[in-house]
Amino acid sequence: MITEFTYGTGSCLVASNCPKIICGVHYMYFSIIVFWVTSVITLGVSLLPKPIPDIHAMLKTNRGTVRGFFLAGRDIAWWPMGASLFASNIGSGHFVGLAGTGAASGIAVAAFESHVILAVLGSEGHCLKVPVIVCLQVMTMPEYLKKRFGGKRLQIYLSILSLFACVILQISADIFSGAVFIKLALGLDLYLAIFILLAITAVYTITGGLASVIYTDTLQAFIMLIGSFILMVFAFIEVGGYESFTEKYMNAIPSVVVGDNLTISPQCYTPRQDSFHIFRDAATGDIPWPGTVFGMVITAVWYWCTDQVIVQRCLCGKDMSHVKAACILCGYLKLLPIFLMVMPGMISRILYTDMVACVVPSECVKYCGVDVGCTNYAYPTLVLELMPAGLRGLMLSVMLASLMSSLTSIFNSASTLFTIDLYTKMRKKASERELLIAGRVFVIVLIVTSIFWVPLVEVSQGGQLIHYMEAISSYLGPPIAAVFLLAIFCKRVNEQGAFWGLMVGLVMGLIRMIAEFSYGTGTCLAASNCPKIICGVHYLYFAIILFSVSTLVILGVSLLTKPIPDVHLYRLCWALRNSTEERIDLDAEEEKEEEAAGDTEEDRPEKPRGCLKRGYDLFCGLQKTGPKLTKEEEEALRKKLTDTSEKPLWRNVVNVNAILALAVAVFYYGYFA
């Protein structure tokens, strides 16, 4: 307001000199954005003395303890957990990437999301994994590997690899896609938009912990669904309904198909004949059906059953019924992207063909500044051109919500990995307060590192963001999926087999990934010079090969080396999950030393602190929350946190819902196959 009074609002004849970042937004959707950001930060920081019931659930989780900050005290109900699973997975990269690839090649890309059967199987995977992990009272998946195999190298390696994947796969892609939308909507510099969004996101991630992340995810999942549904309705009305949509998409060919002294094949700008089919030719399809059936299963197992972002949410559930229900709810929600993102992206190609479907490099540069194509701009363009001013503000909030919910989830999980699996190795006698501060500082380091990777994301995989994300998953995920599956289901697997399986898989995956970044992935106009022996296989086929090789190496090395005695495996693998025998941990001596160091640290007298320091502690959740528990109270708390029992009624309810979700998935694939 003050800035507008100072510079003036301008007129049709004379524009205002007010800075774009302040006055460049229409007042109707500026108010929506302000309301949304205020709500999110208020909910995330959550420092009200008398909170409302939902916020009370967040406040009663102790942010001043490692378990409270990173696992929300294991007291989260199924509905916010399920919403958080969905919101954590569906970032702005999915809005931009799914819509963009949908505009380019049709609905097959929806299979990456609509694998609801895999989401349900993922929930059953959690039903297999979570009871084991909960009983162990661990907070990260690498921590489970340490319990299962002993030693430190597996835990450290997997933590580092997971953090590397966070940077190049999840954070950078979400940052880029969110910045694309903000750049178009507000006219801001790309990196200025990134800085503003990350600053807001970091505030409630650093201050609130997992509980605040989950409850803000719930709010933002609701915003995402409502906003994207409204846009879908507008889009189908504009195009004339579903029948008209299927007809017009096949004729959405750009007007400029000649230029830049290039001979352009019609297949580069003509919609695919199989655009409305999920299963495509095994040899010529852009997403071949064997890759859909088998390759996607492998990457889904990696993401839904082993990725720290997902597993951390399941570990914070009240009980196993809540965990199952949350995963099934997420599975139902994962059916929606084909309607809310992919088809609107295809409609964007119909309405704005020359921009979204541009094929001549000079034309693409004119529209979006990138010569490999403008399909990533399909969804943002649809929002800005089709929606009225007030609803544009709502959709801007949707994109911000998807970006921030995904980033906060990744930041919290990444800081958990760093703090629990890496920092404690460097500082064995670190106090709980020091661990909390280290986790929060690491978030800032992660943000800065990710920004430098954004330019590579923009041009990879022919400018199609979703293919970049899935390709990286196929190069890094299969060995991890193989190790975790075999760790659970094959007690004969030992540390040597798991380690060398991961090493062989890592080398193979990095060779493919580095070669693609070095030579480029090519486009329809210019093929890549990457050697065929390395890059000549579709990335989903490569995932199948990588998983198979890693599995063979793990089993082969394990069978050639000494097995782990059962006394170290009770309740650590599926065959011994119900054992009541006392387990002797492979790292028992190290745990005793760490506990002794922790006790020494807790016994130190607390120095008096001034008002400013106490206020800082309150804001960051570092304050002391009560006296030390007695041994009886600690034992009662341990039993509560490791309880995997279920009430028969709710166990049957969630099992029936899992079957229903599978039936819906079968109908879905039968209809669109």
N, C-alpha and C positions, 0 to 999 in steps of 0.2 A: 504494500500500500504506500509506504513512504517513498519507495523508489519510483512508483508511477506518478505520485504527486511531484516528485523532484524533476523527472525527465519528461513527464507528460505521456499521454497514451497515444499521441500521434493522430494523424488523420489520413484520408485518402490521398491527399496531396503531399504531405510531409510525414515521413515515418519517424517514430520515436527513437531516441538514442539510448533508451533503457537497455541494459545488457540482456541478451537472449536467455541466459540461464535463469534470469529472474522474471522477466516480463514476456518471454516467448511462448508461454503456455496459456491457453484459453482459461478464463477464470472458472468455467463450469467444471472442467476436469482437473484444474489445479486444486479445487476444494476437495474433490474425491481423493486425489493423491495424498493431500495433507491429512485427511481423515484416516486413510488407510495406514500411512506411515506412523501416525500418532498411535493408532490402535495397536499396531504390531509392536512398537517399542514399549508401550505401556504393558502389554501382555508379556513381552519377552523379559523385560527387566523385573517386572512384578514385585514392586516394593511397597505395595499398599498395606497399611497396618491391619485393615479388616477386609480381606479380599472376598470377592464373590465365590460361590462354591467351586466353579471350575478352576479358578486361579488358586483357590485354597489347596487343591490337589497338587498344584505345582509348587506352591510355597512350602508345603509341609515336607517336600523332598529337600534334604539338607544340602544346599549348594556348597557348604563349607567342608564337605568330605569328598574324597575321590569317588566313592561309590555313588554318592548322591548327585555329584556333578555329572558323571559320565554315564550312570545307569538310572538316574531319576529315582533312586531308592527302590527300584523294582516294585512300583506301585501304580502303574499306568493301566487304565482300562482298555478294552479291546477297540472301542470306536476311535479314540484319538490315536491309538497305535496304528490301526489300519489306515486312517487318513494320513498319518505321518509317513507310513510306508509308501503310499501312493504319491504324496507330495514330494518326498525325498527322491523318488525315481523320476517323476515327471517334472523336469526343470524346463527353463526357457529353451534349452537346446532341443527339447522334443517339440515344442510349438513351432520353432523355426525349422528344425531338421525334418520332422515328419511331414509338415506341410510342404516343404521344399521338394523333398523326394517324391511325395505324392503328386505334386504339380509336374515333376519331370517324367515319372514312369508309372503312376497309378497306385493301386491300393496294396500291392504286395508288401510294401514297407511296414504296413500295419501289423504284419505277423510278428515283428520284433516286440510289439506291445500287447497284441491280442492273444499272445500265448497264455491265456488265462489258465489253460490246463497245466502249463508249466508253473504258473504262479501258485496254483493249488498244490501241485506236486512239490513246489518249493515250500509251501506251508507244511506239507507232510514231511518234507525234508527237515524243516524246523522241528517238527514233532519227533523226528529221529535224533536231531542234533541238540536241540535246546535242552531236553531233559539231561543229556550227558553233560552239557556245558554248565547248566545251572547247578547241578550237583557239585561241580568242581569249584564254584564261586569264582569263575574267571570273568574278565571284562572284555577281552579281545580274542579273536580267533588265533592269532599267533601264540597267545598265552596258552590256549588249548593244545597247540602243537608241542609246546614245551612240556606240558604235562604228559602228553601221549608218547613222545619220543625221547624226552630228556635232552640235555645239552642246551646250547644257546643259539647255535648258528641258524637253525630253522626259524626260530622266533625272530631273530634280528633280520635275516634275509627277507622273510615275508613282510615284516613291518616296513622295511625300506622299499620293497617292490610295491606295496600297497600305497605308500605315500607318493611314489613316482607315478603310479597310475592315477591317483587323485589329481595330480598337477596336469598331466598331458591328456587325460581322458575326460574327467568330470568338470573340474573347476574351469579350465581354459575354455572348454566348449560352452559352458553355461555363461561365462563372462562374455564371450564373443556374441552369442545369440542375443543375450539381453541388451548388449551395447548396440547391436544392429537395430533393434526396435527403438531404443531411446534416441539413437542418432536420427532416425527418420521422423520420429514423433516430435522431438524437441529441437532438432537442429544443433545439438551439442556436438563438440568434438568427441570422438570415440573414446579416448582415454579419460577425458573429464567425466563422461557418463559412467565409465567403469569405476572411477575413484569414488564418486558420490554413492553409487549403489553398494560398493564394498564397505564403505565407511558405515552406512546404516546397518548393513548385515552384520558386520563385526561387533557392533555395540551389544546386541542382545545375545549373540553367540558367546562372546567373551564373558558377559556378566551373568547370563542366566543358566548355562548348563543344558543338559539334555532335556530336562523337564520343560524349560521355556521353549526349546526348539520344537518339541513334540506338540505343544499346545498352540504355538504360532503356526506350525505346519497344518494343524486341524483347521484353523481359521482360513489359512491361505488355500487349502484344498477346496474348501467351500467356495471361496472367491473364484478360483480357477474354473470349477465346474459350472457355476452360474454364468460367468462372463463368456466362456467359450461356447456354452449352449446358446446364449443370446446371439452371438456372432454366427453360429451355424444356421440358426433360423433366418437371420437376415440374408445370409449367403444363398440359401436354397430358395427363398422368396425372390431374390434378385435374378437367379438363373432360371426360374420357372418350374421348380420341382425336380424330383429325382429322375424321372424319365427324360426330361429335357437336359438335365445335367449329364447323364450318360451319353446322350447324343452329341451335345455341344463340345464335350471334352475331346472326343475323337476328331473334331474338326478345328481344334485350337492350335493353329499354325501361325507363327509370326509373319508379319508382312515383309520383313527384310531378311532374306535367306541367302543373299549374294553380297560379297564385299571382301575387302582386305586381301584381294588376290588369292582367295581360298576357294577350292572346290569342295563344297559342303554336301555330304550325302543326305538324302531325304530322311534317313533314319535318325539323324541328329536333331531334327526339329519336328518330326511327325510323332504323335502319341503312339505308344506301343499297341499292337493288336491285342495283347493280353493284359491291358491296363486294368481291367476289372476282375482279374484272377489273382489269387494269392499264390497258388502253386504254378510255377513256370518251368519252362524247358530246362532239363538238367545241363545242357551244353551251352545254349544261347541265352538263357534267361539272365537278367541282371541280378535276380535273387533266385537261384536255382532251387527246385523243390527238395533235392536231398539235403541241401544246406539248411533249408527251412525246417525240415523234419529232424535232422540229426545235429547239424552245426549249431543251430539256435538252442537246442536242448543243452548242449555243453556250456555255452556262454550263459544260459539262464541258470544252470546249476552253480556256476561260479558266482554270478551276481546275487541270486536270490538265496543261496544257501551258505555262501562263504564270505561275501563282501561285508566289511565291517559296518558300513552304513546301515545295511538291512538287518544284520544279526544283532547289532546293538539295540535296535528298537524291539526286537523280539525278546531280548534278555531283560528288558525293563517291565515286562508284563506281570500282572498280579498273580496269574497262575497259568497252567498249560491251556486251559479252555480259552482264556483271553488271548493267548498267543495264536492258537488255531483260528479263532474267530477273526482276529485282526488280519491274518494272512488271507483268509477267504474273502473278507471285505475288500482287501486290496485286489484280489483276483477278479472280483466282479467289476471294480472300477477300471481295471486294465482293459476291459472290453470297449471302453468309450473312445479312446483316441482315434479310431478309424472314422468316427462320426464327428468328433469335436476338432480334429486337427488335420487328418489326411484329406478328407473330402473337402473341407474349406480351402485347403491348399490347391486342390484340383480346380475348384471353382475360381480361385484367384487367377489361374492360368486362362480360364475362359474369359474372365472379365478384363484382364490386363495382359493380354497375350504377348504383345510386343516387348514388354519388360520382363515378365516372369519366364517366358519361353525363348528369350533372345538367344541367338546362336552365333551371330557374327561378333567377334571379340570387340570391335570398336563400338558396336551398339550396346553391348553389355557394360562397357566402361562408361558410356554416356549415362546409362540408367543407374548403375549401382557402384561404379568405380572398380569393378573386378572383371577381368577378361574371361574367366572360366565359366561364367554364368551367373544369373541373378535369382535362381530358384530359392535361395535362402531368404529372399525378400518377399516371398509369396504371402505369408501370413501377416507380417507387419503392414504390407501394402493394402491388403484386404481390410484390415482394421482401420487404417487412416482414410481410406477412400470410401468405404461403404458405411461406416458407422457415423451417426450424428455426434455432435460435439460432446454432449454429456456422457454418452456411452463410450466414446473414445477414452474418456478418463477412466471408466470402469475397466476397459480392456487394457489400458496402460497399467492399471493396478493388477490385473490378471497376470500380465507378463512380469511385472515386478515381483508379484507373489510367487510365481513359479521359479523365477531366478533365485530369490532370496531363500525360499524354503529348501530348495535343493542345495544351495551353497551353505546354509547354516548346518544342515545335516552332515554335509561332507566335512565342514570345518570342525564340528564337534567330534566326529568319529576319527578324523585325522589327528586331532590333538590327543585323543584317547590313545591311539596307536603310539604316537611319539612319546607321550608321558609314561605309559605303562610298560611299553616294550623296549624303548630305547633310552629315555632319560634315566630311568632307574638303573640301567647298566652303567651309565657314566657317573651317576651320583647315587651310590648304593645306600647312603645314610641320609638321603634327602627327606626332609619333613613333609608332611601332607600339605602344608601351606606352600612349600617350595614347588611341589608337584603341580598344584593348582595354578600357580603363577606361570610355571614353565609351559603348561598346556595352553594357556591364554596367549602368551607371547609367541608361541609357535604358530598360532593362527595368523598373526601378522606376517611372519616370515613366509608362510604358505601363500598368502595373498600376493605378495610382491613377486615371488617366483612364478606364479601362474600367469601374471600379466605379460611376462616376456615370451610366453609360449603362444599367445593369441595370434600373432601374424601367421604362424604355421597352420593353425586351424583353418584360417580363412581360405586358403588355396588348396588344401588337401582333398583328395578323393573327388576331383572335378568340381569343387565348390559345393558338394552335397554333405552337409554337416552330419546327418545321421549315419551315412556310410563311413565317415571318418571315425565316429564313436564306436560303431560296431566292429570295424576293422581292428582298431586298437584292442578292443575286448577280445577279439579272436587271436591276437598275437600274445597277449599276456595272461588271459584267464584260464585256458585249458589245463596247463600243468598244475595250477593251484586247485582247480576242481578235482583233478585226478588224485592229488595227495589227500585232500579232505575226505573224498568218498572212500578211498582205500583205508584211510586212518580209522574211519568209523566202521566199515564193513569187513575189513580183513585184518585180523589181529596179528597175522604173520608178518605184516609190513613193519620194518624197523627204521631207525633214524638214517642209516646209510642209504637205504633204498629211496626214502622220501627225499633226502638231500640231493642225490644224484639225478633223480627224476626231475626235480625242480631245476637243476643246473642245465641239463640237456634241453629241457623245454624252454628255459630262458634264452639260451644261445640260439636255438632255432627261431624263436619269436623275435629276438632282437635283430637277427640277420635279415628277416623279412621286413621288419619295421624300418630299420635304418636304410635298407635298399630303397624302399618306397619313398622315404623322405629325401634321399639323395637323387634318385632318378625322376621322382614324381610319379603319380599314379596315372597320368595321361588323361585325355578327354576324348570325346567323340571325334574331334577335329585332328588331334595329334596323339598318337600312341606313345606310351612310355618306352624309354630305352632300357628299362630294367631287364636284366637277363631272365629269359623265360623259365629257367630252372628254379629261380627264386620267386618271381612275381607272376608266373604264368598260371597259377592256381587261384581260383576265387577264394577270398578270405574265409568264407564259411567252410569250404572244403579244407582249407589250411587248418582251421580249428579242429576238424575231425582228425586230420593227420597228426597234429600236435598232441592232442589228447591221447591218441592211441600209442604214439611213441613214448610219451611220458609214462603211461600206465605200464607198458612193457618194461621200461627201464626200472621203474619202482619195484615191480614184482620180481624181475630178474635179479637185481642187486640184493633185494631182501632175502630171496631164496638161497643166494650164495653166501650170505653172511649170517651171523648168529641171531636167533630170534630173541624177542623180549619176553622174559618169564611172565606168566599170568599174574603173579603177585603184584606186578607193576601196572597191570591193565584193568583191574577190577573197576567197572563202571566208566571205563574210558572208551570202550568200543561196543558195538551192537551185541556181539555174542555174550559179553559179560556185563551187560547193562543192569541186570537185576541181581547181581552178586551182592551178598551181604558180608563177604570177607573183607578184612581190613587191608587196604591197599598201602603199599610202601612206594611212595613217589620216587621217581628217578632223580628228582632234584630236591629230595627231602632235606639234605644237609644245608643246601643253599637257602631254602625257605626258612629254616630255623635261624640262620644268621641274619636274614633280613628282618624277621620278626623281633629278634633281640635288638637289632639296631633301631627298629621302629619304637620299641618299648623305651629304649634309652632316650630317644628324641622326645617322646610324649611326657617323660618324667621331668623334663627340664622346666624350671619355673618360668611363667610367662611375664615378660616385662610390661610395665604400665605403658599405655599408649594414649596419645593426645586425641583431641576431638577430630582433627582432620584425618588422622590415620584410622580412627574407628569408623568414620564416615566412608573412607575408601574401602575398608574391609566389608562394610555392610553392602556397598554398591557391587562389589565383586564377589560377594558370597564367601569371604574368607574369615568371617567372624566365628568365634567359638560358640557352640550351640548347646552346651550342657556338660554335666560331669561325665567322667569316664564310666563306661558300663561295668557292672560286676561280671564275674565269670558266668553266673547263672543267666544274667540278661544277655550276655554275648552268645551263649549257647542257644537261648530261645530265638534270638535274632538270626543266628546261623541256620537254624531249622526252618524258619520262615522263608529265608532267602533261597534255600536249597530244596524246598518242597515242590515236587512235580506231580502231586496227586490231583485228580479231577473229580468233581461231583458227577455221578452217573448221568443225571438228567442233561447237564450242559455238555457233557462229552458226546452224548447221542445227538444233541441238537447240532453241534458243529460238524459232526461226521455226516449227518444228513445233508447239511448245507454244502459240504465238500462234494458230495455226490451230485447234487443239483448243479453246482458250478461246472463240474465235468460234463454233465448233460448239455448245459447251455453252450459250452465250448465246442462240443461235437456238432451241434446244430449250426453254430457260427461258421465253423470251418467247412461244413457241408454246403452251406449257402454260398460262401464266397470262394470256395476252392477253384 
